Amino acid sequence: MKIFKFGGASVKDAAGVRNVFDVLQKVGYEEVLLVVSAMGKTTNALEEVIKHYFEKSPKLSASIQEVKKYHNQILLDLFEDESHEVFYDVNEHFADFEYFVRSNKSPNYNFVYDQIVSYGEIISTTIVSHYMNYKGIQSQWIDVRNYIKTDNNYRDANVDWEITQKAISKIAKKKQLFVTQGFLGSDENGFTTTLGREGSDYTAAIFAYCLNAESVTIWKDVPGVMNADPRYFENATLLNQISYREAIELAFYGASVIHPKTLQPLQRKEIPLYVKSFVNPLLPGTSVSKGEDLEPKLPCFIVKKGQLLLSLSSIDFSFIMEENISEIFGLLHKYKIKVSLIQNSAISFSVCVEDKYNHFNELVKVLSKKFKVTYNENVSLYTVRHFDEKAMKMVEKDKNVLLRQMSRETLQVVTKE
């Protein structure tokens, strides 16, 4: 079986859904499992719904209607007959969604988040599956929550691999097109969980691992993996081949093309991952597999915006020793602050971090009791793998460099622009 993943940009409108059908016609669809994300910016729109829900805002109803209107327009563009069963199925999902919003009693933000945002994927896959059948490609819609089982760490759930493997193996011998949701799972009580933002790639890898798949293909609006984000760097070049190890390094440092958790299960079974263009599906794209680290061998540039540079120093000028560092990391873990870079000297300790859950101010209050704390907000972290002199000059040009760190292969620079 082959696993294909289509992200939100590929199904953002009716033309996108039609293009998914065209891609399958060109590259084949027998023994394919299709993992599909929420359409366009639906996840962001549902996050607005959640915001209004917790604020008890009068805008709540209007924000839900916006999501319904967006999907209804796509339905009307795709299906000529409004009596088609897809309209009924989508309305049923929206009815469930609105019932949850009305009846939920849980004050747990992360729990509520997962129950609400999941409707983006549920509805998008319902539309895609119905459209495939409508156009003559027989497909079976499956609810991923019956297959990927997790703990109840809402918004960043951990997969129970043993139960998941048993569930997924049931579809292994069926030779047809399956359509399922990315990003989602469910806990032991049947409540929806999510696998972390951009977790649809990870979903594809989980299915690939459990089905011993031939390959995973992530279909994107770019020709493959580039050595730099074209939004920030000129002359970005397509990478033809990346080893698993190198791809994991790039993902760790924040390369946005491949989700950090996606690669480990694929590497364990040496299942190749392809990143290809849904605009030109017959082009080779990028292969992430066993083999050469990088081809062509070029510096790879990664930038993470909106970071925080936190610096701690001892109040009494004593050394910052192992026990201090252990305590600092314990607090970073407690407040779910993601660390991207570390640098320490005898009496100071600096970290560049990402405040995904908005806990940074609480952390600073706690740290201020023991350390002198300074920080810079909204800094950029540039990482260059396989850097050279030219690459170093390029990332530092016309920028205020706050921190620089080099190893044999990697340069990291924190800047305030």
Sequence and secondary structure as in RCSB ss.txt:
>XXXX:A:sequence
MKIFKFGGASVKDAAGVRNVFDVLQKVGYEEVLLVVSAMGKTTNALEEVIKHYFEKSPKLSASIQEVKKYHNQIL
LDLFEDESHEVFYDVNEHFADFEYFVRSNKSPNYNFVYDQIVSYGEIISTTIVSHYMNYKGIQSQWIDVRNYIKT
DNNYRDANVDWEITQKAISKIAKKKQLFVTQGFLGSDENGFTTTLGREGSDYTAAIFAYCLNAESVTIWKDVPGV
MNADPRYFENATLLNQISYREAIELAFYGASVIHPKTLQPLQRKEIPLYVKSFVNPLLPGTSVSKGEDLEPKLPC
FIVKKGQLLLSLSSIDFSFIMEENISEIFGLLHKYKIKVSLIQNSAISFSVCVEDKYNHFNELVKVLSKKFKVTY
NENVSLYTVRHFDEKAMKMVEKDKNVLLRQMSRETLQVVTKE
>XXXX:A:secstr
 EEEEE GGGGSSHHHHHHHHHHHHHH  TTEEEEE  STTHHHHHHHHHHHHHTT TTHHHHHHHHHHHHHHHH
HHH S TTSHHHHHHHHHHHHHHHHHHH     HHHHHHHHHHHHHHHHHHHHHHHHHHTT  EEE  GGGT BB
 S TTS  B HHHHHHHHGGGTT  SEEEEESSEEE TTS EEE STTTHHHHHHHHHHHHT SEEEEEESSSS 
BSS TTT SS  B SEEEHHHHHHHHHTT TTS TTTHHHHHHTT  EEEEESSSTTS  EEEESS SEES   E
EEEEEEEEEEEEEETTS    HHHHHHHHHHHHHTT EEEEEEE SSEEEEEEE TTS HHHHHHHHTTTEEEEE
EEEEEEEEEET  HHHHHHHHTTSEEEEEEE SSEEEEEEE 
